[in-house]
Amino acid sequence: MLGILPQAQIAKVAAEKGAEKYKSLDKNQKMAVNIGGIALGIGVLFIGYKVMSNMNGMFDTLTGKKAEEERKAAEDKVKSQFDKDLNKGVPTLSEVQAKGIAQSLLDAFEYPGTYDEQAKSNLRALKNQFDWILVSKQYGMPRGRTLRAELYNEFGNSGMKEVRGILSKINVMV
């Protein structure tokens, strides 16, 4: 057997000296040492908790979980507003039709360059502002932008002029 390592021996001697010193304290001094020890323990636990909490946030940031949660929260807020707006009127499209148009618009925006005619054709299929709201709701925020913001992102000034003309016919201003 190797015996006790020098560091362990030093710690053992220090603990024994500390125990002797503690025994020699009066009642009030022992209480103060105990309270200080408890406070120190709580402090160490709190600091450990904060370090671990920050590490979880760091892992969420690195994995993209935090950004996804923020995007989802923003999308839920926007969809909630669309639901309120849809209570004011009736779209001519079904949920399935709106979802199809939204997917077709996303496809038009997804690939390099904008498939302008595909996007404009889908916008022409909308018959009233409630169709626009329903399609916008179904579109969501797949790339972190609403459908309105996506139109601005994808079309240049001349393209947006035509898009505004199409949507103004159904009382939608973008």
N, C-alpha and C positions, 0 to 999 in steps of 0.2 A: 504494500500500500504506500502511496506517495505521501500521505500525510496531509496536513492542512496547508493550503496555498498561503503565501505571505499576506495577500490582500484580505483573505478571509480571517487570518489570525489578527490582523490590525483591527478589522471590523468587530471581531469578538471581544478584543480587549477594550475598544471604545464603548461597546455596548455595556460591558461589565462596569466600567467607570461611570457611565451615565446612570446605570441602575443604582449604584452606590450613592451618587450625588442626589438622585431623586429621593431615595430613602431618607436622606438627611434633611430634606426640605420640611418646613412646617405645613400645616393644613392649607393655609391660604396660598402659599407658593405652589403647592401641588395642584390646587384647583386652577390657578393661572396657567400652569404648564399644560394641564389637561385641556382647558378651553383653547389655548393656543394651538395645541396639536389637532384638535377637532377642526378649528378654523383653517389650519393649514391643509388638512385632509380635504375639506370641502373646496378650498381654493384649487387644489390640484385636480380634483374631480371636475370642477367647472372648466378649468383650462383644457383638460383632456376632452371634455364634451365639445367645447368651441373648436378645438383643432379638428376633431372628427367631423363636426358639422361642415366646416370649411372644406375639408377633403371631399365630402360627399358632393358639395356644390361644384368643386373642381372636376370631379369625375363626371358629373352631369354636363358640365360645360364641354369637357373633352369628348364625350360620347355624342353630344348633340341633343341629349335628352332635354336639357333646359331650353334650348332654342325651339324644339318641337313643342314643348309645353306652352311656351309663350305664343307661338304661332297658333296653336289650338285654342288658347284662351281668346286671342284676338278674333279668330274665326267664329268662335261661339258667340262673342259679343255682336259681331256683324250679322250673323244669322238671326240672332234674337231681334235685332232691329228690322230685318227683312220680314220676320214673322209678324211684327207689329204692323208693318206697312201692308202686308198681304191681307190683314183684317179689314182694310179700307176698301177693298174691291176684289174682283174675281178675274183670275187669268183665264185666257182661252186655251192654254196648254195644260196637259196633264203633267204630273210629277215626272213620269217616264219620258215624255217628250222633252220637258225642260232639261232633264238629266242628259238626254242624248245631245241636245243643242250645246249644253255646257261642255260636254266631253269633246264635241266636234270643235268648239272654240279653243279648248285647251290643246287639242291636237294641232290646230292651226298655229298656235303660239309656241308650241313645244320645240319644233325643229328649227334648225338654222334658217333665218329669214322668216318673215311672216307670210303665211299663205293668205294674203289679203282677201282674195275673192272668196275663199272658203269662209273666212270670218264674216265678211260683209253679207254673204248669202245667208248665213245663220242669223245675223242680226235682222235681216229683212223678213225672216220668218216670224218675228215677234209682232203681235197684233195690237197690244196695248202696254201701258206702263207696268201692269201687274205681271205680264209675261216677262218683262225685263227683270222685275224684282224676283220672280220665281227662278229664272235662269241664273241670275246673279247669286241667289241663295244656293242653288245646286252647284254652281261653279266653285263656290267657297273661296279658299285662299291657298290653292295647291303650291304656289310658288311664293307665298308670303304677300301676295297682292290681291285685292278684290278685282272683279271683272272690270270695273271702271278704271282702276289704276293700271290694269293689264293692257287695256286699250291704249292708254297714253304711253305706256312703255313700248308697245309694239308698233304703233303707227306714227309716222312723222307728221309734220304740220299739215301737209296736203292730204294725207290719209285720214287724219282726224277730222278735217273739214267734211269729207264725205261721210264718215261715221256719224258725225253730229247731224248731218242732213238726214240720214236714215233714221236715227233715233228720235229726232225732233218730230217726225211724223206720228210718233206714238207718245208724244209729250214727255220724252226723257231728255234731260239736258245733261250732257257730259262735258 
